[in-house]
Structure formats: structure tokens, C-alpha cells
Amino acid sequence: MQYDIKQAEKSLTEIFEEVNEIRDFNQRKVLKSFIDNRVAPEHFYTVSGYGHDDMGRETLDKVFADVFKAEKALVRIHFASGTHTLACALFGNLKYGDKLISAVGTPYDTMLEVIGTQGDDETKRSSLIGNGVLYDEVPLINGEDVDFDKLEQMVDEKTTMVLIQRSKGYSTRKSLSMDTIEKICKIVKSKNPNCICFVDNCYGEFVDKKEPLEVGADLIAGSLIKNAGGGIVEAGGYIAGKELYVERSANRLTAPGIGSEGGAMFNQHRLIFQGLFMAPSIVSEAVKGAILAAKVFEDIGFNSSPRYNEKRTDIIQNIIFGSPKPLEEFCRTIQSLSPVNGYVTPIPEHIPGYEDEVIMAGGTFIEGSTIELSADGPMREPYVAYMQGGLNYAHVKICLEEILKKL
């Protein structure tokens, strides 16, 4: 019997209304920040050279700070990726002898070389561990759930920072809800009030009505080619939180003594302002696409996470295939229906920062953009496709219709 995707859509009406409510809430929040900070055409102009006295850059930082409820924000195109953004926050706030703990097991693959638990000798030499930072992680219960009791045991007065990865990364655990992040922060602060709670916020911006700084985090970071860039920002990242920790991060991005005061933005102000303004709506489209995908794959018998009716905290949808061939076929179908490089056939290959071969489908306007519809997965058991993004819901739906034909 042919699957009726339109009927599936009809059953999601109430859930989609909840997504729209979150979208509207966040859109009002972003709009208010623009108005309160008196964003004007002169903030789209750029300066050259050292980038001193850049009104647009200063206002951009203030807008992001307001949106994420931070004392200060650092929004720069100079961040090469989300991993680079996170690394600046880590290296800026950790020094020799400090201790870092990951609260939710092993972090995302690309962070392992930053930390120093993987990589060749030269990479490890440049890592946090190579620079004398102590590291430990709280194992997940059964590989899935946060071990709050173990976290409480491990955090002490010598713990400088706790890393909290909001999104699941290449794992099958659940992404962290705001309630879970709040509980982690409360446990950490009860054991050491001076410990920095640092949240990797990638893939999570505007999926909920609250952001991590509103539930106890001290510092957050994310990529501008994910949610916060609204699908049009060409590069960069942001760090937001307590002023001291953000400025330390800025010293790592530029240099001590320069911090957040330098760095020409190369005429990118308008795109970043506009991308942030578009972000709540773009994110809601991606979330709706993920919900439809969850519904479709559950109905035809696949293990998919989160379930279509679960509360969401990021834009990622897992589909567990259990073997390599359907994972590859799924990614190739997504690629074949991409607006860019739709004629290309993705194959598994080694990618810098990853231990396993990875297959990636990403026919995106901006290379590596994961707020645009994309899918990828490491070639290891249980062979999970991580689908994310979608600049518009219709594109996700079209891809699902084609995937259903092949399945």
C-alpha cells in the first residue's frame, strides 16, 4: 500500500501549531532586540584594516547579547567553523592545570582532537591536554542518559569548566532539553559556584523559547552557518555569556590586548543582521521537516529519534538503518534532490576531525551549512543518518516523497 504523506501531515497540525508558537515568540524577541539597539543602515557599513571603531560590529554584538540574554556577545566571521568557535571559548578560559569535564559523555567527533583524546602527535601537542589542561568525562548511563549522580561526584573545587553539548552529535543519546541543562548547571554550581558551565549550543538556537543562559549556563557558543545565521550567513560563529568569559574567548580569537576590539568584518554586517532576523522562521521550517520525517519513518517501521511527538531541543533527526547500504542510499537521495550539486554522488570518505569514514549529503548554497537540508553519518554501527536543516518545509517534504518511492 502506498504511503499517504498528506495524511501524515494532517495528523501533525496540532504539533505544527506549537512550533509556530515558538517561532512567533522568538521572532518577537529578535525584533525587539533590533529595535532596542536602534539598528540602522549605517550599521551595515564596514571598516578595513584593523577594524577599529566599527559601529556595526559593536551593535551586532549587542543584538546577539540581548537575544541570548547575555552580558556580552562576540559575533565574528573569523570563526572558521563551530569547532573553531568552541575551541576559542575553551582555550580562552582554560590554562595549564585547569580541569575540564564533559557532562554528557564523549563530545562530538571534531572536538576530540581539540581536547586531545584523539589525533596524531602534532595535533595532540596543540590540544587542550597538550597544553596541560586536565580532562575527564561523565559516562552516559547505558550510552543514552545523563548520569547526574556521577556528575555530582566528579565536580569539585578543582573543576574549572563543565562542557555541556546540547545536541546529540554522532550518538544515539537524546539531545539535551532546557530542563536537563538547567539540572546539570544546578548540580555543578552546588559543588563549585565558580565553575564555568559552557554549553555547545550548535543546532539548538530558536528551537525552544529559552536558551541555555536563561537556565544557568555561563557561556554558550554556536555557528552562523547553522541555526543562528538563518541560512544566508556565509561564515562565522558567536560566543555569548558572562562578559569576562566572552572577552577571554576574544583574546584567543585575536590576541591579548586586542580581544573584541579588532577584526575587520569584510562587509558582512548586513548578512549577519538579516540572517539572525530570519533565523526563527527558518529554524521552524527545519523543525517541521524533521517532525514530518520522524512521522514518516516511524510509520514505515524504522527506528527514528526523536519521535515525531516528542518535545524538541535541536533540528537533528536520527534514522537508524542498522547497515551501511540504506544509509548510503538515503544520503544519495538527499543529495540528488539538492539545489546545488544535485548531480553529485556522495561516497563515504575520511574527513579531517573524524575517526571513521563519513558520508555527507549537502548540496547547499553555503559549504557545510547544516541549517540547509543535509544528511550525514559515520560509517559505523548502528549506521545512523543524521538529517538536519531545511530552508523551507516543502523541500524536506519533496525529499521524503522520493525516499518513500525507493523504500
VEXDREN-2710 file (C-alpha; in Angstrom, 1 decimal):
% VEXDREN-2710
k/r/px/py/pz
1/MET/0.0/0.0/0.0
2/GLN/1.3/3.4/-0.9
3/TYR/2.1/5.7/2.0
4/ASP/0.0/8.8/2.2
5/ILE/2.3/11.6/3.2
6/LYS/-0.5/14.2/3.0
7/GLN/-2.5/12.2/5.6
8/ALA/0.6/12.2/7.8
9/GLU/0.8/16.0/7.5
10/LYS/-2.8/16.3/8.6
11/SER/-2.1/14.4/11.8
12/LEU/0.7/16.8/12.7
13/THR/-1.5/20.0/12.6
14/GLU/-1.5/20.5/16.4
15/ILE/2.2/19.8/16.7
16/PHE/3.0/22.3/13.9
17/GLU/0.9/24.9/15.7
18/GLU/3.2/24.5/18.8
19/VAL/6.2/25.0/16.5
20/ASN/4.6/28.2/15.1
21/GLU/4.1/29.5/18.6
22/ILE/7.8/29.1/19.4
23/ARG/8.7/30.7/16.1
24/ASP/6.5/33.7/16.9
25/PHE/7.9/34.1/20.4
26/ASN/11.5/34.1/19.1
27/GLN/10.7/36.4/16.2
28/ARG/9.3/38.9/18.6
29/LYS/12.4/38.6/20.8
30/VAL/14.7/39.1/17.9
31/LEU/12.7/42.1/16.5
32/LYS/12.7/43.7/20.0
33/SER/16.5/43.5/20.1
34/PHE/16.8/45.1/16.7
35/ILE/14.5/48.0/17.7
36/ASP/16.0/48.4/21.2
37/ASN/19.5/48.7/19.7
38/ARG/18.4/51.1/17.0
39/VAL/19.8/49.0/14.1
40/ALA/20.2/51.3/11.1
41/PRO/21.7/51.3/7.6
42/GLU/25.0/52.8/9.0
43/HIS/25.4/49.5/10.9
44/PHE/25.7/47.7/7.6
45/TYR/28.8/49.7/6.5
46/THR/32.3/48.2/7.0
47/VAL/35.7/49.3/8.0
48/SER/39.0/47.9/6.8
49/GLY/42.4/47.1/8.2
50/TYR/42.4/46.6/12.0
51/GLY/38.7/47.1/12.2
52/HIS/38.8/49.7/14.9
53/ASP/35.7/51.8/15.8
54/ASP/33.3/49.5/13.9
55/MET/29.8/50.6/14.9
56/GLY/28.1/47.8/13.0
57/ARG/30.2/45.1/14.7
58/GLU/29.6/46.6/18.2
59/THR/25.8/46.8/17.6
60/LEU/25.8/43.3/16.2
61/ASP/27.4/42.1/19.4
62/LYS/24.8/43.9/21.5
63/VAL/21.9/42.5/19.5
64/PHE/23.1/38.9/19.9
65/ALA/23.7/39.6/23.6
66/ASP/20.1/40.8/24.0
67/VAL/18.7/37.9/22.1
68/PHE/20.6/35.2/24.1
69/LYS/20.2/37.1/27.4
70/ALA/24.0/37.6/27.8
71/GLU/26.2/40.2/29.4
72/LYS/28.3/40.2/26.2
73/ALA/28.4/38.5/22.8
74/LEU/31.2/38.1/20.3
75/VAL/29.9/37.6/16.7
76/ARG/32.6/37.2/14.1
77/ILE/33.0/35.9/10.6
78/HIS/36.6/35.0/11.6
79/PHE/35.4/31.8/13.3
80/ALA/36.2/29.1/10.7
81/SER/33.6/26.7/12.0
82/GLY/31.5/25.7/15.0
83/THR/34.5/23.7/16.2
84/HIS/36.8/26.7/15.9
85/THR/34.3/28.8/17.9
86/LEU/34.1/26.2/20.7
87/ALA/37.9/25.9/20.7
88/CYS/38.3/29.6/21.2
89/ALA/36.0/29.5/24.2
90/LEU/37.8/26.5/25.6
91/PHE/41.3/27.8/25.1
92/GLY/40.4/31.3/26.2
93/ASN/39.1/30.1/29.5
94/LEU/41.3/27.2/30.4
95/LYS/45.0/27.3/31.2
96/TYR/47.7/24.9/32.4
97/GLY/46.5/22.9/35.4
98/ASP/42.8/23.7/34.9
99/LYS/40.3/20.9/34.8
100/LEU/37.6/20.4/32.1
101/ILE/34.8/17.8/32.5
102/SER/32.3/16.8/29.7
103/ALA/29.0/16.3/31.4
104/VAL/27.4/14.1/28.8
105/GLY/29.9/11.5/27.8
106/THR/32.3/11.8/24.8
107/PRO/31.8/15.0/22.9
108/TYR/31.2/15.4/19.1
109/ASP/33.9/13.8/16.9
110/THR/35.6/17.0/15.8
111/MET/36.0/18.1/19.5
112/LEU/38.1/15.1/20.4
113/GLU/41.2/16.5/18.7
114/VAL/40.7/19.9/20.2
115/ILE/40.6/18.3/23.6
116/GLY/43.4/15.9/22.8
117/THR/41.9/12.4/23.3
118/GLN/42.4/11.7/19.6
119/GLY/44.7/12.7/16.8
120/ASP/48.3/12.3/15.8
121/ASP/51.2/13.5/18.0
122/GLU/51.3/17.0/16.5
123/THR/47.6/17.5/16.9
124/LYS/47.7/16.3/20.5
125/ARG/50.6/18.7/21.1
126/SER/48.3/21.6/20.2
127/SER/45.3/20.4/22.1
128/LEU/44.0/21.3/25.5
129/ILE/45.6/18.2/27.1
130/GLY/48.8/19.0/25.2
131/ASN/48.8/22.4/26.9
132/GLY/48.3/21.0/30.3
133/VAL/44.6/21.1/30.8
134/LEU/43.2/18.1/32.7
135/TYR/40.2/16.3/31.2
136/ASP/37.6/13.8/32.3
137/GLU/34.1/12.9/31.2
138/VAL/30.9/11.7/32.8
139/PRO/29.9/8.4/31.1
140/LEU/26.3/8.2/29.9
141/ILE/24.1/5.6/31.6
142/ASN/23.6/2.8/29.0
143/GLY/25.1/5.2/26.4
144/GLU/22.0/7.3/26.5
145/ASP/21.1/9.1/29.7
146/VAL/22.9/11.8/31.7
147/ASP/24.4/10.4/35.0
148/PHE/23.5/13.2/37.4
149/ASP/24.8/11.3/40.4
150/LYS/28.2/10.7/38.8
151/LEU/28.4/14.3/37.7
152/GLU/27.8/15.4/41.3
153/GLN/30.6/13.1/42.4
154/MET/33.1/14.3/39.8
155/VAL/32.7/18.1/40.0
156/ASP/34.8/19.6/42.8
157/GLU/36.5/22.8/43.7
158/LYS/39.3/22.0/41.2
159/THR/36.9/21.8/38.3
160/THR/37.3/24.9/36.1
161/MET/34.7/24.2/33.4
162/VAL/32.0/21.7/32.6
163/LEU/31.3/21.3/28.9
164/ILE/27.6/20.6/28.1
165/GLN/26.9/19.5/24.5
166/ARG/23.3/20.3/23.8
167/SER/22.9/18.3/20.6
168/LYS/23.5/14.6/20.4
169/GLY/26.3/14.8/17.9
170/TYR/27.1/11.4/16.2
171/SER/25.5/9.5/19.0
172/THR/22.1/7.9/19.8
173/ARG/21.5/9.7/23.1
174/LYS/18.8/12.3/23.3
175/SER/19.7/15.9/22.8
176/LEU/19.5/17.9/26.0
177/SER/16.3/19.8/26.9
178/MET/16.4/23.1/28.7
179/ASP/15.3/21.3/31.8
180/THR/18.2/18.9/31.6
181/ILE/20.7/21.7/31.0
182/GLU/19.3/23.5/34.0
183/LYS/19.6/20.5/36.2
184/ILE/23.3/20.0/35.1
185/CYS/24.1/23.6/35.8
186/LYS/22.4/23.5/39.3
187/ILE/24.4/20.4/40.2
188/VAL/27.7/22.0/39.0
189/LYS/27.1/25.2/40.8
190/SER/26.1/23.4/44.0
191/LYS/29.5/21.7/44.0
192/ASN/31.6/24.7/42.7
193/PRO/29.9/28.1/42.3
194/ASN/33.0/29.3/40.3
195/CYS/32.9/26.5/37.8
196/ILE/32.1/27.7/34.2
197/CYS/29.0/26.0/32.7
198/PHE/29.8/26.1/29.0
199/VAL/27.1/24.9/26.5
200/ASP/27.8/23.9/22.9
201/ASN/24.6/25.4/21.5
202/CYS/25.0/24.3/17.9
203/TYR/21.8/23.1/16.2
204/GLY/19.7/24.4/19.2
205/GLU/19.1/28.1/18.7
206/PHE/15.4/29.1/18.5
207/VAL/14.1/25.6/18.8
208/ASP/12.8/26.4/22.2
209/LYS/11.5/29.6/23.9
210/LYS/14.6/29.7/26.2
211/GLU/18.3/29.5/25.6
212/PRO/20.9/27.9/27.9
213/LEU/22.0/31.2/29.5
214/GLU/18.4/31.6/30.8
215/VAL/18.6/28.3/32.8
216/GLY/22.0/28.7/34.5
217/ALA/24.8/28.4/31.8
218/ASP/27.6/30.9/31.9
219/LEU/28.8/30.7/28.3
220/ILE/27.4/29.4/25.0
221/ALA/28.8/29.2/21.5
222/GLY/27.4/28.3/18.1
223/SER/27.9/28.5/14.4
224/LEU/26.5/31.1/12.0
225/ILE/26.1/28.5/9.2
226/LYS/23.7/26.7/11.4
227/ASN/20.5/28.0/13.1
228/ALA/21.6/31.5/14.1
229/GLY/22.6/32.5/10.6
230/GLY/19.2/32.0/9.1
231/GLY/20.6/30.1/6.1
232/ILE/22.2/33.2/4.5
233/VAL/25.3/34.0/6.6
234/GLU/28.4/32.8/4.7
235/ALA/30.7/32.0/7.6
236/GLY/31.4/32.7/11.3
237/GLY/30.2/31.9/14.8
238/TYR/29.2/33.5/18.0
239/ILE/30.1/33.3/21.7
240/ALA/27.8/34.8/24.4
241/GLY/27.6/34.8/28.1
242/LYS/29.3/36.5/31.0
243/GLU/31.5/39.4/29.9
244/LEU/34.7/38.1/31.5
245/TYR/34.4/34.7/29.7
246/VAL/33.5/36.1/26.4
247/GLU/36.4/38.6/26.4
248/ARG/38.8/35.8/27.3
249/SER/37.5/33.9/24.3
250/ALA/38.0/37.0/22.2
251/ASN/41.6/37.1/23.3
252/ARG/42.1/33.6/21.9
253/LEU/40.4/34.5/18.6
254/THR/42.6/37.6/18.1
255/ALA/45.3/38.3/20.7
256/PRO/45.6/39.5/24.3
257/GLY/45.3/43.3/24.2
258/ILE/43.1/43.2/21.1
259/GLY/40.3/41.0/22.2
260/SER/36.9/42.0/20.8
261/GLU/38.1/45.5/19.7
262/GLY/39.7/44.4/16.4
263/GLY/38.9/42.5/13.3
264/ALA/37.5/43.9/10.0
265/MET/34.2/42.2/9.1
266/PHE/34.6/42.4/5.3
267/ASN/31.2/43.9/4.6
268/GLN/29.3/41.0/6.2
269/HIS/27.3/43.0/8.8
270/ARG/24.1/43.2/6.8
271/LEU/24.0/39.5/6.1
272/ILE/24.6/38.6/9.7
273/PHE/21.9/41.0/10.9
274/GLN/19.5/39.8/8.3
275/GLY/20.3/36.1/8.9
276/LEU/19.6/36.5/12.6
277/PHE/16.3/38.2/11.9
278/MET/15.3/35.3/9.6
279/ALA/16.5/32.6/11.9
280/PRO/13.4/31.9/14.0
281/SER/11.3/31.3/10.8
282/ILE/14.0/29.3/9.1
283/VAL/14.5/27.1/12.2
284/SER/10.8/26.5/12.5
285/GLU/10.7/25.2/8.9
286/ALA/13.6/22.8/9.6
287/VAL/11.9/21.6/12.8
288/LYS/8.6/20.9/10.9
289/GLY/10.6/19.0/8.3
290/ALA/12.2/16.9/11.0
291/ILE/8.9/16.2/12.6
292/LEU/7.4/15.0/9.3
293/ALA/10.5/12.8/8.7
294/ALA/10.1/11.3/12.1
295/LYS/6.4/10.6/11.5
296/VAL/7.1/9.0/8.1
297/PHE/9.9/6.8/9.2
298/GLU/8.1/5.6/12.3
299/ASP/5.0/4.7/10.3
300/ILE/7.0/2.6/7.8
301/GLY/8.8/0.7/10.6
302/PHE/12.2/2.4/11.1
303/ASN/13.7/3.4/14.5
304/SER/13.8/7.2/14.4
305/SER/14.7/9.6/17.2
306/PRO/13.3/11.9/18.5
307/ARG/9.8/10.6/17.9
308/TYR/7.5/12.8/15.9
309/ASN/5.5/13.8/19.0
310/GLU/8.5/14.4/21.4
311/LYS/9.5/17.9/22.5
312/ARG/12.5/19.1/20.5
313/THR/15.6/20.9/21.5
314/ASP/17.5/20.9/18.2
315/ILE/16.9/20.4/14.5
316/ILE/18.5/16.9/14.1
317/GLN/16.6/13.8/13.3
318/ASN/18.1/10.3/13.6
319/ILE/17.1/7.5/11.4
320/ILE/18.8/4.2/12.4
321/PHE/19.3/1.9/9.4
322/GLY/21.4/-0.8/11.0
323/SER/23.6/-1.5/7.9
324/PRO/25.7/0.7/5.6
325/LYS/23.8/0.4/2.3
326/PRO/20.5/2.0/3.3
327/LEU/22.4/4.8/5.0
328/GLU/24.3/5.5/1.8
329/GLU/21.2/5.3/-0.3
330/PHE/19.4/7.8/2.0
331/CYS/22.2/10.3/1.8
332/ARG/22.5/9.9/-2.0
333/THR/18.7/10.6/-2.4
334/ILE/19.0/13.8/-0.3
335/GLN/22.0/14.8/-2.5
336/SER/20.1/14.1/-5.7
337/LEU/17.3/16.5/-4.6
338/SER/19.6/19.3/-3.5
339/PRO/19.5/22.7/-5.3
340/VAL/23.3/22.7/-5.6
341/ASN/25.4/19.7/-6.8
342/GLY/22.3/17.6/-7.2
343/TYR/24.2/15.5/-9.9
344/VAL/27.0/14.5/-7.4
345/THR/27.0/11.1/-5.8
346/PRO/28.3/11.2/-2.2
347/ILE/30.6/8.4/-1.1
348/PRO/32.0/7.6/2.4
349/GLU/35.4/9.1/2.9
350/HIS/37.8/10.3/5.6
351/ILE/37.2/13.9/6.7
352/PRO/39.5/15.9/8.9
353/GLY/38.4/15.7/12.5
354/TYR/36.6/12.4/12.2
355/GLU/38.0/8.9/13.1
356/ASP/35.6/7.0/10.9
357/GLU/34.7/7.4/7.3
358/VAL/31.7/9.7/6.9
359/ILE/29.1/10.0/4.2
360/MET/27.7/13.5/3.7
361/ALA/24.9/14.8/1.6
362/GLY/25.0/18.5/1.5
363/GLY/24.0/20.2/-1.8
364/THR/24.0/23.6/0.0
365/PHE/24.4/27.1/-1.1
366/ILE/26.9/27.6/1.7
367/GLU/29.5/24.9/2.1
368/GLY/28.9/22.9/5.3
369/SER/25.7/24.7/6.1
370/THR/23.5/22.4/8.2
371/ILE/20.5/24.8/8.6
372/GLU/20.1/23.9/4.9
373/LEU/18.8/20.4/4.2
374/SER/21.6/17.9/4.6
375/ALA/22.2/14.4/5.9
376/ASP/25.3/12.6/7.0
377/GLY/26.5/9.8/9.2
378/PRO/29.7/8.0/10.2
379/MET/30.2/4.6/8.7
380/ARG/30.0/2.7/11.9
381/GLU/27.3/0.7/13.7
382/PRO/24.4/1.3/14.1
383/TYR/24.6/3.2/10.8
384/VAL/22.6/6.2/11.7
385/ALA/21.6/9.0/9.3
386/TYR/21.6/12.4/10.9
387/MET/19.2/14.6/8.9
388/GLN/19.1/18.2/9.7
389/GLY/18.0/21.6/8.3
390/GLY/15.7/22.7/5.5
391/LEU/15.4/26.3/4.4
392/ASN/11.8/25.5/3.7
393/TYR/9.5/22.7/4.7
394/ALA/8.4/22.0/1.1
395/HIS/11.9/20.9/0.2
396/VAL/12.0/18.4/3.0
397/LYS/8.7/17.0/2.0
398/ILE/9.8/16.6/-1.6
399/CYS/12.8/14.6/-0.5
400/LEU/10.7/12.4/1.8
401/GLU/8.3/11.6/-1.1
402/GLU/11.2/10.5/-3.2
403/ILE/12.8/8.4/-0.4
404/LEU/9.4/6.7/0.1
405/LYS/9.4/5.6/-3.5
406/LYS/12.8/4.0/-3.1
407/LEU/12.0/2.3/0.2
END
